[in-house]
Amino acid sequence: MAESIRHGRRRVLFVAESVTLSQVVRLLVLARSLDRARWDVHFAAGAFDELCFGGAAVTRHPLPTEPAARVLRRVSWGRRPYERRTLRRYVASELALFERVRPDVVVGDFRLSLPVSTAVARVPHLALVNAYWSPFAVRERWPVPDHPVLAWLGQSTVERHFETVLPWMLRHFAAPLNAVRAEYGLPPVGGLLEMLTAGDRTLYPDVPALVPLRDAPATHAYLGPLVWSPTAAMPAAARPAAAGRPWVYVTLGSSGDVRVLPAVLAALSALPVRVLVATAERRAVPRAGPDVHVASYLPGDQAARLAAFVVCNGGSSTGYQALAEGTPVLGLPANLDQHLAMAAIERRGAGIGVRARGATPRDVRTAATMLLSDARYRDAARAVAAEFRAYDAATRFAAILHETLDAGEARARAQA
């Protein structure tokens, strides 16, 4: 029995891969939600940006991680984010971390080695991943992510053959992890979807009305969205009561294709709107006009609440933040995660997706005009917001933690 339990508190270790900001802050939202009288909270990551961690009551542990730019570059080229050597190194570093921290339970987000290290260390593992990655997700089709092959073969040709090669691709992406699992005498997990959802419990920061599942086991559970905003000031001009043209909030986050930002601003300049831009310090916005207010970071919840619609990369981080405020989304997805999230938003009628690769000012302007003129998009976004409010992620998460550990302790007593 772990020391933390003997002293009345259970020790939970959050492990973030830190490729995108959302992978860190989603775990941090859960970490902050826990009652410190019951939980001893630890957090391991490659870096600890005070933008996120300032004032967070967690014990921090450095952890080797691949540079985010390298991983995102590999993903953009359709390559596996990690090969066997990297995953083997990750497992070794995690086992050393577990030896130091002695957690009672581990919670991870896109740390693909955790299903190995936690199994070896015999520590319960809770995997956080969006439901659209689930093997049990109900989907009409798989969207084609942006990839250099689109320029060579054309969109229609790639779309025609994509689902034919998809099973091979899913197995290919999981092959390095399955090879490392074999080294530790563990069975393979299957393909990419099974790899991303592998855990003693699988937690989805989604709601079933947005991303439905079919025949999922009892170990899979919806938490509800995990929305985070930085502590930052809104521009003085951005007052909800101020009369005038509607506001649009633009941010491509930490993983959106920033090359499309000029097209977005050119499109919005031709419309009767005012614009809030959060760059995340990834691209300068030159020659911004009087109706364009630029900051490195903005309080996304306030900006989304003010906006007529939100322009983002289409992913679940800013996309769900907008929906939580009842605001529709103009998504510019590039990678597969963003395309999957935006496809779910579009199915609910709460937004419009425009493929980032090759997006023109005209493409963006057409979508923006529809969002401004058709009230059905805002009505759909408000319906999703009501569904979000029905899920208390903090309460659900704490209950699942207790269930997982209580069940483990009961098994241990039965075997004693």
C-alpha positions as CSV (number, residue, x, y, z in Angstrom):
1,M,0.0,0.0,0.0
2,A,1.4,3.4,-1.0
3,E,2.6,5.7,1.7
4,S,0.2,8.4,0.5
5,I,-2.8,6.1,1.3
6,R,-1.4,5.2,4.8
7,H,-1.3,8.9,5.6
8,G,-4.9,9.5,4.4
9,R,-4.3,11.0,1.0
10,R,-4.0,9.3,-2.3
11,R,-1.2,10.3,-4.6
12,V,-2.1,11.1,-8.2
13,L,0.5,11.7,-10.9
14,F,-0.4,13.6,-14.1
15,V,1.9,13.0,-17.0
16,A,1.7,15.4,-20.0
17,E,3.6,15.0,-23.3
18,S,3.5,18.8,-24.0
19,V,3.3,18.6,-27.8
20,T,0.4,21.1,-27.7
21,L,-0.7,23.4,-25.0
22,S,-4.0,21.7,-24.7
23,Q,-2.4,18.4,-23.6
24,V,-0.9,20.2,-20.6
25,V,-3.8,22.4,-19.6
26,R,-6.5,19.7,-19.9
27,L,-4.6,17.7,-17.3
28,L,-4.0,20.8,-15.3
29,V,-7.7,21.6,-15.2
30,L,-8.3,18.2,-13.7
31,A,-5.3,18.6,-11.3
32,R,-6.6,21.9,-10.0
33,S,-10.1,20.4,-9.4
34,L,-9.0,17.8,-6.9
35,D,-9.5,18.3,-3.1
36,R,-6.1,18.6,-1.6
37,A,-7.4,17.2,1.7
38,R,-7.9,13.9,-0.2
39,W,-5.3,14.0,-2.9
40,D,-1.5,14.6,-3.1
41,V,-1.2,16.0,-6.6
42,H,2.0,15.6,-8.7
43,F,2.5,16.8,-12.3
44,A,5.3,15.6,-14.8
45,A,6.0,17.4,-18.0
46,G,8.8,18.5,-20.3
47,A,8.4,22.2,-19.2
48,F,6.3,24.2,-16.8
49,D,5.1,27.5,-18.4
50,E,4.0,29.9,-15.7
51,L,1.2,31.0,-18.1
52,C,-0.4,27.7,-17.2
53,F,1.2,26.7,-13.8
54,G,1.3,30.0,-12.0
55,G,-0.2,29.4,-8.6
56,A,-1.0,25.7,-9.3
57,A,-0.8,23.7,-6.1
58,V,1.0,20.7,-7.7
59,T,4.4,19.1,-7.1
60,R,6.3,19.4,-10.4
61,H,8.6,16.8,-11.9
62,P,10.7,17.3,-15.1
63,L,10.3,14.6,-17.7
64,P,12.1,14.0,-20.9
65,T,9.9,14.9,-23.9
66,E,10.5,15.2,-27.6
67,P,10.6,18.9,-28.8
68,A,7.1,19.9,-29.8
69,A,8.1,21.4,-33.1
70,R,9.8,18.1,-34.1
71,V,6.7,16.0,-33.2
72,L,4.3,18.4,-35.0
73,R,6.5,18.4,-38.1
74,R,6.5,14.6,-38.2
75,V,2.7,14.6,-37.9
76,S,2.3,17.2,-40.6
77,W,4.3,14.9,-42.9
78,G,2.1,11.9,-42.0
79,R,4.9,10.2,-40.2
80,R,4.7,8.4,-36.9
81,P,5.3,10.9,-34.0
82,Y,7.5,8.5,-32.1
83,E,9.6,5.5,-33.1
84,R,10.6,2.5,-30.9
85,R,13.8,4.1,-29.6
86,T,12.0,7.2,-28.3
87,L,9.2,5.1,-26.7
88,R,11.7,2.8,-25.1
89,R,13.5,5.9,-23.6
90,Y,10.1,7.3,-22.4
91,V,9.3,4.0,-20.6
92,A,12.6,4.0,-18.8
93,S,12.2,7.7,-17.7
94,E,8.6,7.0,-16.5
95,L,9.6,3.9,-14.5
96,A,12.3,6.0,-12.8
97,L,9.7,8.7,-12.1
98,F,7.3,6.2,-10.6
99,E,10.1,4.9,-8.3
100,R,10.6,8.5,-7.0
101,V,7.0,9.6,-6.8
102,R,5.3,6.3,-5.9
103,P,1.9,7.3,-7.3
104,D,-1.3,5.5,-6.5
105,V,-2.7,6.3,-10.0
106,V,-1.3,7.9,-13.1
107,V,-3.3,10.1,-15.5
108,G,-1.9,10.8,-19.0
109,D,-2.7,12.7,-22.1
110,F,-1.0,11.6,-25.4
111,R,1.9,10.1,-23.4
112,L,1.9,6.9,-25.6
113,S,4.4,5.0,-23.5
114,L,2.3,5.0,-20.3
115,P,0.4,1.8,-21.2
116,V,3.7,0.1,-21.0
117,S,5.3,1.7,-18.0
118,T,2.2,1.6,-15.8
119,A,1.7,-2.0,-16.6
120,V,5.2,-2.8,-15.7
121,A,5.0,-0.8,-12.5
122,R,1.5,-2.1,-11.8
123,V,0.0,1.3,-11.3
124,P,-3.5,2.1,-12.5
125,H,-3.5,4.3,-15.6
126,L,-6.2,6.6,-16.7
127,A,-5.9,7.8,-20.4
128,L,-7.4,11.1,-21.4
129,V,-8.3,11.4,-25.1
130,N,-11.0,12.9,-27.2
131,A,-13.9,10.5,-28.0
132,Y,-13.5,11.0,-31.7
133,W,-10.3,8.9,-31.4
134,S,-12.2,6.1,-29.8
135,P,-12.5,2.7,-31.6
136,F,-16.2,2.9,-30.5
137,A,-16.9,6.4,-32.0
138,V,-19.8,6.7,-34.4
139,R,-18.5,8.3,-37.5
140,E,-19.8,8.7,-41.0
141,R,-16.3,8.8,-42.6
142,W,-12.7,9.6,-41.9
143,P,-11.6,13.1,-42.9
144,V,-8.4,13.4,-44.9
145,P,-5.8,15.4,-43.0
146,D,-3.6,18.0,-44.7
147,H,-0.5,16.3,-46.2
148,P,2.0,17.0,-48.9
149,V,0.5,14.2,-50.9
150,L,-2.6,16.3,-51.5
151,A,-0.5,18.6,-53.7
152,W,0.9,15.7,-55.7
153,L,-2.2,13.6,-56.2
154,G,-5.0,16.0,-55.7
155,Q,-7.8,16.1,-53.0
156,S,-10.3,14.0,-54.9
157,T,-7.8,11.2,-55.6
158,V,-6.6,11.0,-52.0
159,E,-10.1,11.1,-50.6
160,R,-11.1,8.2,-52.9
161,H,-8.4,5.9,-51.7
162,F,-8.0,7.1,-48.1
163,E,-10.2,4.7,-46.4
164,T,-8.7,1.8,-48.3
165,V,-5.2,2.4,-46.9
166,L,-6.5,3.6,-43.5
167,P,-6.4,0.1,-41.8
168,W,-2.7,-0.2,-42.7
169,M,-2.0,3.3,-41.5
170,L,-3.6,2.7,-38.2
171,R,-1.5,-0.4,-37.7
172,H,1.6,1.4,-38.9
173,F,1.3,4.1,-36.3
174,A,0.9,1.7,-33.5
175,A,3.8,-0.6,-34.5
176,P,6.5,1.1,-32.4
177,L,4.5,0.9,-29.2
178,N,3.6,-2.7,-29.9
179,A,7.2,-3.5,-30.4
180,V,8.1,-2.0,-27.1
181,R,5.3,-3.8,-25.4
182,A,6.6,-7.1,-26.8
183,E,10.0,-6.3,-25.2
184,Y,8.3,-6.2,-21.8
185,G,6.2,-9.3,-22.4
186,L,3.0,-7.3,-22.9
187,P,0.4,-8.1,-25.6
188,P,-0.1,-5.7,-28.5
189,V,-2.8,-3.1,-28.1
190,G,-4.0,-3.2,-31.8
191,G,-3.9,-0.1,-34.0
192,L,-3.7,3.7,-33.5
193,L,-7.2,4.0,-32.0
194,E,-6.5,1.3,-29.4
195,M,-3.1,2.8,-28.7
196,L,-4.5,6.3,-28.0
197,T,-7.3,4.9,-25.7
198,A,-5.2,2.2,-23.9
199,G,-5.6,2.5,-20.1
200,D,-7.3,0.9,-17.1
201,R,-9.9,3.6,-17.6
202,T,-10.3,5.8,-20.7
203,L,-11.7,9.3,-20.1
204,Y,-13.2,11.4,-22.8
205,P,-13.4,15.2,-22.4
206,D,-16.5,15.2,-24.6
207,V,-20.2,14.7,-24.4
208,P,-22.2,12.0,-26.2
209,A,-24.4,14.5,-28.0
210,L,-21.3,15.8,-29.8
211,V,-19.3,12.6,-30.2
212,P,-21.4,9.5,-29.7
213,L,-20.0,6.1,-29.0
214,R,-21.4,2.7,-29.7
215,D,-20.8,-0.5,-27.6
216,A,-18.0,1.1,-25.5
217,P,-17.0,-0.9,-22.4
218,A,-17.8,0.3,-18.9
219,T,-14.2,1.3,-18.5
220,H,-14.7,4.1,-21.0
221,A,-16.4,7.3,-19.7
222,Y,-17.4,10.8,-20.7
223,L,-16.1,13.5,-18.5
224,G,-17.4,16.6,-20.3
225,P,-15.2,19.3,-21.8
226,L,-12.1,20.6,-20.1
227,V,-11.9,24.3,-21.0
228,W,-9.0,26.5,-19.9
229,S,-8.2,30.2,-20.5
230,P,-5.0,32.1,-19.7
231,T,-5.1,34.9,-17.2
232,A,-4.9,37.9,-19.5
233,A,-6.6,41.3,-20.0
234,M,-9.1,42.0,-22.7
235,P,-8.5,45.1,-24.8
236,A,-10.3,48.1,-23.4
237,A,-12.3,48.5,-26.6
238,A,-13.7,45.0,-26.3
239,R,-16.6,45.7,-24.1
240,P,-19.8,43.6,-24.4
241,A,-22.0,46.7,-24.0
242,A,-20.1,48.7,-26.6
243,A,-22.3,49.5,-29.6
244,G,-21.0,48.8,-33.2
245,R,-20.1,46.0,-35.4
246,P,-19.9,42.4,-34.1
247,W,-16.6,41.0,-32.8
248,V,-14.7,38.0,-34.1
249,Y,-12.1,36.1,-32.0
250,V,-9.2,34.6,-33.9
251,T,-6.6,32.3,-32.6
252,L,-4.8,29.3,-34.2
253,G,-3.5,28.1,-30.8
254,S,-0.2,26.2,-30.4
255,S,-0.7,23.8,-33.3
256,G,-2.8,25.5,-36.0
257,D,-1.3,26.3,-39.4
258,V,-0.3,30.0,-38.9
259,R,0.4,30.4,-42.6
260,V,-3.4,30.8,-43.1
261,L,-3.6,33.8,-40.7
262,P,-3.0,36.5,-43.4
263,A,-5.9,35.0,-45.4
264,V,-8.1,35.1,-42.4
265,L,-7.4,38.7,-41.6
266,A,-7.8,39.7,-45.3
267,A,-11.2,38.0,-45.3
268,L,-12.4,39.6,-42.1
269,S,-11.2,43.1,-43.3
270,A,-13.8,43.0,-46.0
271,L,-16.6,42.3,-43.5
272,P,-18.4,44.6,-41.1
273,V,-16.7,43.2,-38.0
274,R,-14.1,44.0,-35.3
275,V,-11.4,41.4,-34.6
276,L,-9.6,40.1,-31.6
277,V,-6.4,38.2,-32.4
278,A,-4.4,36.0,-30.0
279,T,-1.1,34.9,-31.7
280,A,0.2,32.6,-28.9
281,E,3.5,34.3,-29.9
282,R,3.7,32.2,-33.1
283,R,3.3,34.8,-35.8
284,A,3.4,38.6,-35.9
285,V,0.4,40.5,-37.3
286,P,1.8,43.4,-39.3
287,R,-0.1,46.6,-40.0
288,A,-3.2,45.8,-38.0
289,G,-6.0,48.3,-38.6
290,P,-8.0,50.1,-35.9
291,D,-10.6,47.4,-35.9
292,V,-8.0,44.6,-35.3
293,H,-6.8,44.2,-31.7
294,V,-3.8,41.9,-31.3
295,A,-2.3,40.2,-28.2
296,S,-0.1,37.3,-27.5
297,Y,-2.8,35.8,-25.3
298,L,-6.4,36.6,-24.4
299,P,-8.9,35.2,-22.0
300,G,-10.4,32.8,-24.4
301,D,-13.7,32.3,-22.5
302,Q,-14.4,36.1,-22.4
303,A,-13.3,36.6,-26.1
304,A,-15.5,33.7,-27.2
305,R,-18.5,35.0,-25.2
306,L,-18.1,38.4,-26.8
307,A,-17.6,37.1,-30.4
308,A,-20.2,36.4,-33.1
309,F,-18.0,33.5,-34.0
310,V,-14.6,32.1,-33.3
311,V,-11.9,31.4,-35.9
312,C,-9.5,28.6,-34.7
313,N,-7.7,25.5,-35.9
314,G,-10.9,23.5,-35.5
315,G,-9.5,21.4,-32.7
316,S,-11.2,20.6,-29.4
317,S,-9.3,23.1,-27.3
318,T,-10.6,26.5,-28.7
319,G,-13.4,24.8,-30.6
320,Y,-15.0,23.5,-27.4
321,Q,-14.2,26.8,-25.6
322,A,-16.3,28.6,-28.2
323,L,-19.1,26.1,-27.9
324,A,-19.1,26.3,-24.1
325,E,-20.0,30.0,-24.6
326,G,-22.7,29.2,-27.2
327,T,-20.5,30.7,-30.0
328,P,-20.2,29.0,-33.4
329,V,-16.8,28.0,-34.9
330,L,-15.0,28.7,-38.1
331,G,-12.4,26.0,-38.1
332,L,-9.3,25.8,-40.2
333,P,-8.1,22.2,-39.5
334,A,-4.8,20.8,-40.7
335,N,-3.9,17.7,-38.8
336,L,-6.2,14.7,-38.3
337,D,-7.1,15.6,-34.7
338,Q,-8.3,19.0,-35.8
339,H,-10.2,17.5,-38.7
340,L,-11.9,15.0,-36.5
341,A,-12.9,17.6,-33.9
342,M,-14.2,20.0,-36.6
343,A,-16.2,17.2,-38.3
344,A,-18.0,16.6,-35.0
345,I,-18.8,20.3,-34.7
346,E,-20.0,20.5,-38.2
347,R,-22.3,17.5,-37.7
348,R,-24.0,19.3,-34.9
349,G,-24.4,22.4,-37.2
350,A,-22.4,24.5,-34.8
351,G,-19.7,25.6,-37.2
352,I,-18.1,25.5,-40.6
353,G,-14.8,24.0,-41.5
354,V,-12.4,25.3,-44.2
355,R,-9.3,23.2,-44.9
356,A,-6.2,25.2,-43.8
357,R,-4.1,24.0,-46.7
358,G,-4.8,26.3,-49.6
359,A,-7.5,28.4,-47.8
360,T,-8.0,31.7,-49.6
361,P,-9.5,35.0,-48.3
362,R,-12.6,34.2,-50.4
363,D,-13.0,30.7,-48.8
364,V,-12.8,32.2,-45.3
365,R,-15.0,35.2,-46.2
366,T,-17.7,32.9,-47.5
367,A,-17.8,30.8,-44.3
368,A,-17.7,33.9,-42.1
369,T,-20.6,35.5,-44.0
370,M,-22.7,32.3,-43.4
371,L,-21.9,32.3,-39.7
372,L,-22.8,36.0,-39.4
373,S,-26.1,35.7,-41.4
374,D,-27.5,32.4,-40.4
375,A,-28.8,32.2,-36.8
376,R,-29.0,28.4,-37.0
377,Y,-25.3,28.1,-36.3
378,R,-25.5,30.1,-33.1
379,D,-28.7,28.2,-32.1
380,A,-26.8,24.9,-32.6
381,A,-23.8,26.2,-30.6
382,R,-26.1,27.2,-27.7
383,A,-27.6,23.7,-27.7
384,V,-24.1,22.2,-27.4
385,A,-23.3,24.7,-24.6
386,A,-26.4,23.4,-22.7
387,E,-25.1,19.8,-23.2
388,F,-21.7,20.8,-21.9
389,R,-23.2,22.3,-18.8
390,A,-24.9,19.0,-18.0
391,Y,-21.5,17.4,-17.4
392,D,-19.4,18.3,-14.3
393,A,-16.0,17.1,-15.3
394,A,-14.4,17.7,-11.9
395,T,-17.0,15.6,-10.0
396,R,-17.0,12.8,-12.6
397,F,-13.2,12.7,-12.6
398,A,-12.9,12.5,-8.8
399,A,-15.5,9.7,-8.7
400,I,-13.6,7.7,-11.3
401,L,-10.4,8.1,-9.4
402,H,-12.0,6.8,-6.2
403,E,-13.7,3.9,-8.1
404,T,-10.4,2.9,-9.7
405,L,-8.4,2.9,-6.5
406,D,-11.1,1.3,-4.4
407,A,-11.4,-1.5,-6.9
408,G,-7.7,-2.0,-6.9
409,E,-7.5,-2.2,-3.1
410,A,-10.4,-4.6,-3.0
411,R,-8.6,-6.9,-5.5
412,A,-5.4,-6.7,-3.4
413,R,-7.2,-7.7,-0.2
414,A,-8.9,-10.6,-2.0
415,Q,-5.5,-11.9,-3.2
416,A,-3.9,-11.4,0.2
